[in-house]
Amino acid sequence: MIMRRTVFAAALALVMVAAGSAASAAPRDGEPLDAPTLNKVRSQFGKLMELANKHDLKSLHEMFWQSPSALLVAKSAIPSEGNWAGVWGNEAIDQKLHDIAAAGPAILQPDISKLKVVGLTEDLAESYAPVTITVSYAGQDGTPKPFLMIINWIKVGKGWKVATEVILPVPPVPAAKDQAGV
């Protein structure tokens, strides 16, 4: 009887461990992507930051979805576009990244502790991270400034590519008003 209970307990423990492992890898309720897939996207985000800091334009090109629908939203150097604008398609994205790199050093420092990656569908993911960017492009003076980087990733084959990258400046905090109203 003791042997039977021991075998039952061992079998139950094995089933619970297996279930726990499967649960940690499986998508959570409402999540279309499992943890290993989300980690792949996190890794791609890190690779994107590394390549941007190296100004490796050829490898950055490969990180983007090869489509006329690929989008990069960034600072504009063309007054008629406004201060920030979107560029569509790989040729325009390549040119924008070339222009930014040619303007001088560009350093992206993401706050990885605040990087969030979520699945939108089985083939789409989104990442969000605050990023400090130092750049001298389009009138920027090379002073590190806070931005938000929002990227939509699309699954292409077995990998993940940047479909949309939106870089938004974080406006300065308004000066506090004097409590006395002066």
C-alpha positions in Angstrom: 0.0 0.0 0.0 2.9 2.4 0.8 4.5 1.6 -2.5 1.3 2.3 -4.4 0.9 5.7 -2.6 4.6 6.5 -3.4 4.2 5.6 -7.0 0.9 7.6 -7.2 2.5 10.6 -5.5 5.5 10.5 -7.9 3.2 10.2 -10.9 1.1 13.1 -9.7 4.2 15.2 -9.1 5.5 14.4 -12.6 2.1 15.4 -14.1 2.1 18.6 -12.2 5.7 19.5 -13.2 4.8 18.7 -16.9 1.6 20.8 -16.7 3.5 23.7 -15.1 6.2 23.5 -17.8 3.5 23.5 -20.5 1.6 26.3 -18.9 4.7 28.5 -18.7 5.4 28.0 -22.4 1.7 28.1 -23.6 0.0 31.4 -24.3 -1.8 32.9 -21.3 -5.6 33.5 -21.4 -6.2 36.0 -24.2 -2.5 35.9 -25.3 -1.9 34.6 -28.8 1.8 34.1 -28.3 3.7 31.9 -25.9 6.6 33.0 -23.7 9.4 31.6 -25.9 7.9 33.5 -28.9 7.7 36.8 -26.9 11.3 36.2 -25.8 12.3 35.9 -29.5 10.7 39.3 -30.2 12.5 40.8 -27.1 15.7 39.4 -28.5 15.0 41.0 -31.9 14.4 44.4 -30.1 17.8 44.1 -28.5 19.4 43.2 -31.9 17.7 46.2 -33.5 19.1 48.6 -30.8 22.6 47.1 -31.2 22.5 47.5 -35.0 21.2 51.0 -34.8 24.0 52.0 -32.4 26.6 50.5 -34.8 24.9 52.3 -37.8 24.9 48.9 -39.5 22.4 50.0 -42.2 22.6 46.8 -44.3 21.6 44.7 -41.2 19.0 47.2 -40.2 17.5 46.9 -43.7 17.2 43.1 -43.1 15.4 43.7 -39.7 12.5 45.4 -41.5 9.6 43.7 -43.2 10.3 43.9 -46.9 7.1 45.6 -47.9 5.8 48.9 -49.3 3.7 48.9 -46.1 6.7 49.0 -43.7 6.6 52.3 -41.8 9.1 54.3 -39.8 7.9 57.4 -37.9 10.7 59.7 -36.9 12.0 63.3 -36.8 11.7 65.0 -40.2 14.4 67.2 -41.8 11.8 68.5 -44.3 9.8 71.5 -43.0 6.9 70.7 -45.3 6.4 67.3 -43.6 6.1 68.9 -40.2 8.4 68.1 -37.2 7.8 64.4 -37.3 6.7 62.3 -40.2 6.2 58.7 -41.4 8.1 57.2 -44.3 6.7 54.2 -46.0 8.4 51.4 -47.8 12.0 50.0 -47.6 13.6 52.4 -49.9 12.3 55.4 -47.9 13.2 53.8 -44.6 16.7 53.0 -45.8 17.2 56.6 -46.9 15.9 58.0 -43.6 18.2 55.7 -41.6 21.1 56.7 -43.9 20.4 60.4 -43.4 20.2 60.0 -39.6 23.5 58.0 -39.5 25.2 60.5 -41.8 24.3 63.4 -39.5 26.6 62.1 -36.8 26.5 59.7 -33.8 23.1 58.3 -33.0 22.9 56.4 -29.7 19.8 54.6 -28.5 19.7 53.5 -24.9 16.5 51.6 -24.2 15.3 51.1 -20.6 15.1 47.3 -20.9 13.5 47.1 -17.4 10.4 48.8 -19.0 10.4 46.9 -22.3 7.0 45.3 -22.8 6.3 42.8 -25.5 2.8 41.5 -26.2 1.2 39.3 -28.8 -1.5 40.9 -30.9 -2.2 37.8 -33.1 -0.2 34.7 -33.9 1.7 36.7 -36.5 1.8 40.1 -34.9 3.5 41.4 -31.8 4.1 44.8 -30.3 6.9 46.2 -28.2 7.1 49.3 -26.2 10.1 50.8 -24.4 11.3 54.2 -23.2 14.5 55.1 -25.0 17.0 57.8 -24.5 18.3 58.9 -27.9 21.3 61.1 -28.6 21.3 62.3 -32.1 22.3 65.4 -34.2 19.8 64.9 -37.1 17.4 67.5 -38.4 18.3 70.3 -36.0 18.7 68.1 -32.9 21.7 69.2 -30.9 23.1 65.8 -29.7 21.7 66.2 -26.2 20.3 62.9 -24.9 16.5 63.1 -24.8 13.7 60.8 -23.8 11.6 59.1 -26.4 9.1 56.2 -26.6 9.7 53.5 -29.1 6.7 51.5 -30.2 7.3 48.7 -32.7 4.8 46.4 -34.4 6.5 43.1 -35.4 5.3 40.8 -38.1 6.2 37.1 -38.3 7.9 36.3 -41.6 8.8 32.7 -42.0 10.3 31.6 -38.7 11.5 35.1 -37.8 10.1 38.5 -36.7 10.5 41.7 -38.7 9.8 45.3 -37.9 6.6 46.3 -39.7 6.1 49.7 -38.0 8.5 51.6 -35.8 7.2 54.7 -34.2 9.7 57.0 -32.3 7.9 59.6 -30.2 9.6 62.4 -28.4 8.6 62.7 -24.7 7.7 66.4 -24.1 9.4 68.1 -21.2 7.4 68.2 -17.9 5.7 71.5 -17.6 7.3 73.8 -14.9 5.4 73.6 -11.6 3.2 76.6 -10.9 4.0 78.6 -7.8 1.7 77.4 -5.0 1.1 81.0 -3.9 0.0 81.9 -7.4 2.8 84.4 -8.0 
